[in-house]
């Protein structure tokens, strides 16, 4: 699933994971508004979060609970605790092997 996300959505998912799996919409939006390497315009944050949900619907098994859960009153986004650990491992692997998350195939070894 992580590899299916656009880089901005992947960065948002990673930020929420780094915060322990829970972050408010405002926290995420403020963090990326002036981010030095991966800025996301304030007006695009809602779409970025929606794209995470769309990818989840497309690649998750039928009946899987939502990856990002949102409390409409308080507006925090939360990732189930069991999924946070898996995402941390996926991001660690991605850091060690960045080609895994690229959209293009790697060059063959000669």
C-alpha positions as CSV (number, residue, x, y, z in Angstrom):
1,X,0.0,0.0,0.0
2,X,2.8,2.5,0.9
3,X,4.3,2.1,-2.5
4,X,1.0,2.9,-4.2
5,X,0.8,6.3,-2.6
6,X,1.9,9.5,-4.3
7,X,5.1,10.9,-2.6
8,X,3.1,13.7,-0.8
9,X,0.5,11.2,0.6
10,X,3.3,8.9,1.6
11,X,5.0,11.8,3.5
12,X,1.8,12.6,5.3
13,X,1.2,9.0,6.3
14,X,4.8,8.8,7.5
15,X,4.3,12.0,9.6
16,X,1.2,10.6,11.3
17,X,3.1,7.3,11.9
18,X,6.1,9.2,13.4
19,X,3.7,10.9,15.7
20,X,2.6,7.5,17.1
21,X,-0.4,7.1,14.8
22,X,-2.5,10.1,15.8
23,X,-2.4,13.7,14.6
24,X,-4.9,16.4,14.1
25,X,-5.6,17.8,10.6
26,X,-4.2,21.1,11.7
27,X,-0.9,19.6,13.0
28,X,-0.4,17.8,9.7
29,X,-1.3,20.8,7.6
30,X,1.0,23.2,9.6
31,X,3.9,20.7,9.4
32,X,3.8,20.5,5.6
33,X,2.8,24.1,4.9
34,X,6.5,25.2,5.1
35,X,8.2,21.9,5.0
36,X,11.8,22.3,3.5
37,X,11.8,19.3,1.2
38,X,8.1,18.2,0.8
39,X,5.8,21.2,1.1
40,X,2.1,20.6,0.6
41,X,-0.1,23.7,0.0
42,X,-2.7,24.2,2.7
43,X,-5.4,24.0,0.1
44,X,-4.2,20.6,-1.1
45,X,-3.9,18.8,2.3
46,X,-7.5,17.6,2.3
47,X,-7.0,16.0,-1.1
48,X,-3.8,14.4,0.0
49,X,-5.5,12.8,3.0
50,X,-8.4,11.7,0.7
51,X,-5.9,10.1,-1.7
52,X,-4.6,7.9,1.2
53,X,-8.1,6.7,1.8
54,X,-8.7,6.1,-2.0
55,X,-5.5,4.0,-2.3
56,X,-6.5,2.0,0.8
57,X,-9.9,1.2,-0.8
58,X,-8.2,0.1,-4.0
59,X,-5.5,-2.2,-2.5
60,X,-6.8,-3.3,0.8
61,X,-8.6,-6.6,1.3
62,X,-12.4,-6.4,1.1
63,X,-13.8,-5.5,4.5
64,X,-10.6,-4.1,5.9
65,X,-11.1,-1.3,8.4
66,X,-10.0,2.2,7.2
67,X,-6.3,2.9,7.5
68,X,-7.0,6.5,8.5
69,X,-9.8,7.0,10.9
70,X,-11.2,10.4,11.6
71,X,-13.2,11.8,14.5
72,X,-15.3,14.4,12.8
73,X,-15.7,16.5,16.0
74,X,-12.1,16.8,17.0
75,X,-10.6,16.2,13.5
76,X,-7.7,14.0,14.5
77,X,-6.5,11.3,12.1
78,X,-5.6,8.0,13.7
79,X,-4.0,4.9,12.5
80,X,-4.7,1.7,14.3
81,X,-1.9,0.8,16.7
82,X,-1.2,-2.6,15.1
83,X,-0.8,-0.8,11.7
84,X,1.6,1.8,13.1
85,X,4.3,-0.8,13.8
86,X,3.9,-2.3,10.3
87,X,4.2,1.2,8.7
88,X,7.3,2.0,10.7
89,X,8.9,-1.2,9.4
90,X,7.8,-0.4,5.9
91,X,9.3,3.1,6.1
92,X,12.5,1.7,7.6
93,X,12.8,-0.7,4.6
94,X,12.0,2.2,2.2
95,X,14.8,4.3,3.8
96,X,17.3,1.4,3.3
97,X,16.1,0.6,-0.3
98,X,14.6,3.8,-1.8
99,X,14.1,2.1,-5.2
100,X,11.2,0.1,-3.7
101,X,9.0,3.2,-3.7
102,X,9.9,4.6,-7.1
103,X,7.4,4.5,-9.9
104,X,9.8,3.4,-12.5
105,X,11.6,0.0,-12.6
106,X,15.2,-0.1,-11.5
107,X,18.0,-0.7,-14.1
108,X,19.0,-4.3,-14.5
109,X,22.2,-5.4,-12.9
110,X,24.9,-6.1,-15.5
